[in-house]
Structure formats: structure tokens, C-alpha cells
Amino acid sequence: MKYYIDITRIYARSWRSAPTGIDRVEWAYAQHLSHDNATAFIATLPRVSGMLPPNRAQNLFKRIHANWNLGAPATEDAVLKDVEIWLWRDPDPSRTRVHRAQGAKAHGMGARSAGSALADIVLSPQVLRRELATPADDRRYLNVSHLQIDHPQRFAWASRHRIEVTLLLHDVIPMDHPEFCRPGAARQHEARLKGAAALGARLIVNSNFTRARVEHHWAALKLESPPILVAPLGIEAAFAAAASQDAPRHVPPYFLCVGTLEPRKNLAFLLEIWRRLIERHGMAAPRLLLVGHRGWENQNIIAMLERSPRLASHVMEISGLSDSGLAALMAGARGVLAPSLVEGYSLPVLEAQACGAAVVASDIAVHREVAASAALLLHPLDGPGWIAAIERLTAAQDPLAQELRGKSAQVTPARWSDHMRQVMAFVARP
């Protein structure tokens, strides 16, 4: 079987120092399928759709591997070292804004690399035309990033050559909660569903919750129901390995919250919780590490991070961590916090459980599904409940920490090999 995997998202983001959640998914697919010589790598842009030559695709993967610090041990993670130094120091009450630890800007976008990237884009249509010139059966196109599927005409080449299309929908949050997204995101996501229907695509979703919401909107739009596979996303090996490592010693208590800094992550609420903890405990309050890139519609969150002296001594903003660096922080944390108001999935919760961390998460449908009974679930606006849980996990002898860590140890999250096994069987069906 011949696979055409769209790598537009990671191609565009290969210059970053760390991936987002959807970046990780596209990367996992690209890596799984790159071991098959019959795989073609597609770039779909507004004016150009084409195929990267195999050698250019492999060069791209090498650049991503280097820029995203994939496979690097925690001991070589400069961002992790910055975080640890900050944790070891006494809180500084004179600070006026939170400390930011950021990965170094990715390199490789010099004149030669920029010229090569432009050549890839310009030449890719003719590479794809040559590829498709030879008739073949059993060809499959996969797009797992949402990109461009609101413009189904950009995939006319697949329709002309009777190539079956499979798409991964991560969520329908823009349609369910447009208030958490950029203006126009709800209309764009509706166009994605209509585009998927126009392409006659099979759908992969990451959770039963996402499937239910997709089916709801599919019916509301009066679209013909497609075949849908629920396939939980996988975690990277670094997180499973972290559970067997010793936690950092002599580090003051700290908590982690992982994800893009955007409204639905409920970070304004979490920062207000930390303000209350500092009021109660002063310099003895636990630290909070916010791990993730800055997203959109987050002006109030950024204002709290940059202009709140009360938070500055105990909160740190982090981006550019390697997988092993994040896993090490999860393993050493008193708890990993996930207060989101809505999610399509929740990889950080599963990664934290794989590390053996205590997890406190919002009581929403996805967390009930993926975290099961292995996390402490609280209403996302229950301030006293969150404060009480954090204080208990901060205390050295409280049994809650041991209880939650024990529950995490009993969880076996899916690995990417599990996910891909399900997906490949689904895609290969006649």
C-alpha cells in the first residue's frame, strides 16, 4: 500500500525550538511512515500542493530532530538547567514579573536553508505529478493536523487519482466554544467538517468525547456520516522512562501545568489560586511552572505574568523543554495540574501519569475518560478545592500524594506504536 502523509505543519514549524501537541502528532505519523519506502511526503499550501523528494524529507526530519531536542537526555537540556537554578534559589520578593526560561532559537534558516526550502515548495508540484503519473492501486492520503481541509479543492489531485483520504480531527472546540478561540475559528472549523465530507474522508478521533461532538455537529450540518475510528494518542518513550528515575533532591515543592497559554486552559484561574497561596504561606508557598508557548486571546494571562509582583517570586514561564526535560520535571513535581475548561484529549495528563506524578485535573468529560480514577478531579472553578488539594500535596506527610502517585503507577497509557497499529488497520480497509 502506498501512503501519502501530509507534513505541512511540521514543515512550517521545523524552525521552532519545541513542538505543540498537534505538531507531536504529525511528527509521530511522519516518523512511523518514514520507515516505509512506499511513503510520500506531501506539503499543502494555499497556492502550491506537492511532494517533497525523499532526500529532502529526510533532511527536514533531521532538522526537526535537532531543533526540537528530540532524544536529547535531560542532562543536556539548557532550559531544564535554568529551571533547576531558579528552583534552588530562595524566592525573590523584589521581582516584578515572572521569570521566563526559553529554548534557544532554532538554527538552520540561513540563506542556504531558506533557498532550499523555497526550492522544495516551487518544485514539489512537479515531483508529485511525476509520482502520480504511474497508475497504482491501494493509495491512501493522511492529514492529521487540520491544516487546509477547509479548502477541499486543494486536494483535487487525490480525488482525480482515486486516492482514499483519512483525516484526524483533534477536537471541535472552535464550534463548541468559539469564545476560547480566534475570531472566525468556528466558521473555519465548520468548513473543515464540510471539507472532510466533500473529500469522502474517513475520520480518526482521539477520544470518545471528541467522537460524540464530531457526530453531533456532523448531524447538525446534515452531512453523511463517515467511518470513524477512536484511537487514543500515544506518549513518547521519555515519559515512561522517567517513572524509574530518582526525583530531584533538595528542590522546594513545585507544581507543573503543561499546555499552550490560551483561554481554555483556565490559567487565569490557576494564577489566582497561586496568588491566594502566596497570601496564605508567603515565601513558603510552592512554586508553579507553566510549560508551553504563548497562544492567542490571552492578554489577561500575559498581564498577570508580566505585571503582577505578587506572582513574580513563585511562578515561572517555560518554553522549549525537551521531552526528557519535561519528563524529569514531571517526575519531581508535587503534582501536575490540568485545570482546563475543555479539551479534545489531554496528553499532559497521560504523560504525567506515565512519569508516576500525582495528577489534579478539572472534572470535564475528557479527563473522566482518559484519566479514569487515577487523577483527583475537581470542578474547574472550585477555588477552595484546588487550594486544599495543592496544600495537601505540598505537605510532606499527607497521604494524598502517595495515593495519587500509586494510582498513576497503575496506568499504562498508549504508546505511539499502539495508536499506529489501530490507525493502519483502519486506513487499510477496503
Residue pairs with C-beta under 8 A, 6 or more apart in sequence:
1 38
1 138
1 139
1 140
1 428
2 38
2 39
2 40
2 136
2 138
2 139
2 140
3 33
3 36
3 38
3 39
3 40
3 139
3 140
3 141
3 142
3 427
4 39
4 40
4 41
4 42
4 51
4 139
4 140
4 141
4 142
4 158
4 163
5 29
5 30
5 33
5 39
5 40
5 41
5 42
5 141
5 142
5 144
6 26
6 42
6 43
6 44
6 141
6 142
6 143
6 144
6 145
6 147
6 148
7 26
7 30
7 41
7 42
7 43
7 52
7 57
7 60
8 42
8 43
8 44
8 45
8 145
8 147
8 148
9 22
9 23
9 26
9 145
9 147
10 19
10 23
10 26
10 27
10 30
10 60
10 64
11 43
11 52
11 60
13 19
13 20
13 23
14 60
14 63
14 64
14 67
14 106
14 108
15 67
15 106
15 108
15 109
16 23
16 67
16 68
16 106
17 67
17 68
17 69
17 102
17 103
17 104
17 105
17 106
17 319
17 320
18 68
18 69
18 103
18 293
18 319
18 320
18 321
18 322
19 27
19 68
20 260
20 293
21 170
21 259
21 260
21 345
21 347
22 144
22 145
22 146
22 170
24 236
24 347
25 144
25 145
25 168
25 170
25 233
26 144
26 145
27 64
27 68
28 234
28 416
28 419
28 420
29 142
29 144
29 420
30 41
30 61
31 61
32 416
32 420
33 39
33 142
34 41
34 57
34 58
34 61
40 51
40 128
40 131
41 51
41 52
41 54
41 57
41 60
42 49
42 50
42 51
42 52
42 128
42 141
43 49
43 50
43 51
43 52
43 120
43 121
43 124
44 143
44 147
44 148
44 154
44 155
45 121
45 148
46 148
46 151
46 154
48 121
48 122
48 124
48 125
49 124
49 125
49 128
49 154
49 155
49 157
50 121
50 123
50 124
50 125
50 126
50 127
50 128
51 124
51 127
51 128
51 131
52 60
52 120
52 124
52 127
53 120
53 123
53 127
56 116
56 120
59 116
63 108
64 70
65 71
66 106
66 108
67 106
67 107
67 108
68 106
68 322
69 76
69 77
69 103
69 320
69 322
69 323
69 325
70 322
70 323
72 322
72 324
73 324
74 80
74 322
74 324
74 325
74 327
74 328
76 322
77 321
77 322
77 324
77 325
78 103
78 104
79 101
79 102
79 103
79 318
79 319
79 320
79 321
79 322
79 325
80 321
80 322
80 325
80 328
80 329
82 101
83 101
83 289
83 316
83 318
83 329
84 248
84 251
86 99
86 101
86 316
87 248
87 251
87 252
87 254
87 287
88 250
88 251
90 283
91 283
91 287
91 313
91 314
92 312
92 313
93 283
93 313
95 309
95 312
95 313
96 307
96 309
96 312
97 305
97 306
97 307
97 308
97 309
97 312
98 305
98 306
98 308
98 311
98 312
98 315
98 316
98 317
99 312
99 316
99 317
100 316
100 317
100 318
100 319
101 316
101 317
101 318
101 319
101 320
102 318
102 319
102 320
103 319
103 320
103 321
104 320
128 157
132 157
132 161
138 428
139 161
139 162
139 163
139 164
140 163
140 164
140 165
140 166
140 427
140 428
141 155
141 158
141 163
141 164
141 165
141 166
142 165
142 166
142 167
142 168
142 427
143 149
143 165
143 166
143 167
143 168
144 167
144 168
144 204
145 168
146 169
146 170
146 192
148 154
148 155
149 155
149 167
149 192
149 195
149 196
149 199
149 201
150 188
150 189
150 191
150 192
150 194
150 195
151 191
151 195
152 194
152 195
152 196
152 198
152 199
155 165
155 199
157 163
158 165
158 199
159 199
164 200
164 202
164 427
165 199
165 200
165 201
165 202
166 201
166 202
166 203
166 204
166 423
166 426
166 427
167 196
167 199
167 201
167 202
167 203
167 204
168 203
168 204
168 205
168 206
169 192
169 196
169 203
169 204
169 205
169 210
169 214
170 205
170 206
170 210
170 344
170 345
171 206
171 210
171 213
171 343
171 344
171 345
172 189
172 193
172 210
172 213
172 214
172 217
172 344
173 180
173 181
173 264
173 342
173 344
174 181
174 185
174 186
174 188
174 189
175 186
175 189
175 190
175 217
176 213
176 342
177 264
177 341
177 342
178 185
178 186
179 263
180 262
180 263
180 264
180 297
180 341
180 342
181 296
181 297
182 296
182 297
190 217
190 221
193 214
193 217
193 218
193 221
193 223
194 221
194 223
196 203
196 226
197 218
197 221
197 223
197 224
197 226
200 226
201 226
202 226
202 227
202 228
202 229
202 426
202 427
203 214
203 226
203 227
203 228
203 229
204 228
204 229
204 231
204 423
204 426
205 211
205 214
205 228
205 229
205 230
205 231
206 230
206 231
206 232
206 233
206 344
206 345
207 230
207 232
207 344
207 345
207 366
207 369
207 370
208 230
208 369
209 344
209 365
209 366
209 369
210 230
210 344
210 345
210 366
211 228
211 230
214 228
215 225
215 228
218 225
218 226
219 225
227 426
227 429
229 422
229 423
229 426
231 419
231 422
231 423
231 426
232 345
232 370
232 413
232 414
232 418
232 419
233 345
233 347
233 350
233 414
233 416
233 419
234 413
234 414
234 415
234 416
234 417
234 418
234 419
234 420
235 347
235 350
235 351
235 354
235 413
235 414
235 415
235 416
236 323
236 351
236 416
237 415
238 322
238 323
238 324
238 326
238 327
239 323
239 326
239 327
239 330
239 351
239 352
239 354
239 355
239 413
240 354
240 413
240 415
241 327
242 324
242 327
242 328
242 330
242 331
242 354
242 355
242 356
243 331
243 354
243 355
243 356
243 409
245 328
245 331
247 331
247 332
248 328
248 332
251 332
252 286
252 287
253 286
253 287
253 334
253 393
253 394
254 286
254 287
254 288
254 289
254 332
254 333
254 334
255 286
255 287
255 288
255 289
255 333
255 334
255 335
255 336
255 337
255 390
255 393
256 289
256 291
256 329
256 330
256 333
256 335
256 336
256 337
256 352
256 357
257 265
257 267
257 270
257 288
257 289
257 290
257 291
257 336
257 337
257 338
257 339
258 291
258 292
258 326
258 336
258 338
258 348
258 351
258 352
259 265
259 291
259 292
259 338
259 340
259 348
260 292
260 293
260 294
260 295
261 267
261 290
261 292
261 293
261 294
261 295
261 298
261 301
261 302
261 317
262 295
262 296
262 297
262 298
263 297
263 298
263 301
263 341
264 340
264 341
264 342
264 343
265 339
265 340
265 341
266 339
266 340
266 341
266 362
266 380
267 290
267 298
267 301
267 339
268 300
268 301
268 304
269 339
269 380
269 381
269 383
270 288
270 337
270 339
270 386
271 288
271 301
271 304
271 305
271 308
271 311
271 315
272 383
273 383
273 386
273 387
273 390
274 285
274 288
274 311
274 314
274 315
275 308
275 310
275 311
276 383
276 387
277 285
277 286
277 314
277 387
277 390
277 391
278 285
278 310
278 311
278 313
278 314
279 310
283 313
285 314
286 314
286 334
286 390
286 394
287 314
287 315
287 316
288 314
288 315
288 316
289 315
289 316
289 318
289 329
289 333
290 305
290 315
290 316
290 317
290 318
291 318
291 319
291 321
291 326
291 329
292 318
292 319
293 319
294 302
294 319
304 311
305 311
305 315
305 317
321 329
326 351
327 351
327 355
330 336
330 351
330 352
330 355
330 357
331 355
331 356
331 357
333 357
333 358
334 358
334 390
334 393
334 394
334 401
335 357
335 358
335 359
335 360
335 389
335 390
335 393
335 401
335 404
336 348
336 349
336 352
336 357
336 358
336 359
336 360
337 360
337 361
337 386
337 390
338 346
338 348
338 349
338 359
338 360
338 361
338 362
338 367
338 375
339 361
339 362
339 380
339 386
340 346
340 361
340 362
340 364
340 367
340 380
341 362
341 364
341 380
342 364
342 366
343 364
343 366
343 367
344 366
345 366
345 370
346 361
346 366
346 367
346 370
346 371
349 359
349 361
349 367
349 370
349 371
349 375
350 370
350 371
350 411
350 413
350 414
351 413
352 359
352 408
353 359
353 371
353 374
353 375
353 408
353 411
353 413
354 408
354 411
354 413
355 408
356 405
356 408
356 409
357 405
357 408
358 376
358 393
358 400
358 401
358 404
358 405
358 408
359 371
359 374
359 375
359 376
359 404
359 408
360 375
360 376
360 378
360 386
360 389
360 390
360 393
360 404
361 367
361 371
361 375
361 376
361 377
361 378
362 377
362 378
362 379
362 380
363 377
363 378
363 379
363 380
364 380
367 375
367 377
368 377
371 377
372 411
373 407
374 404
374 407
374 408
374 410
374 411
375 404
375 407
375 408
376 389
376 400
376 404
378 385
378 386
378 389
379 385
389 400
392 398
392 400
392 401
393 400
393 401
393 404
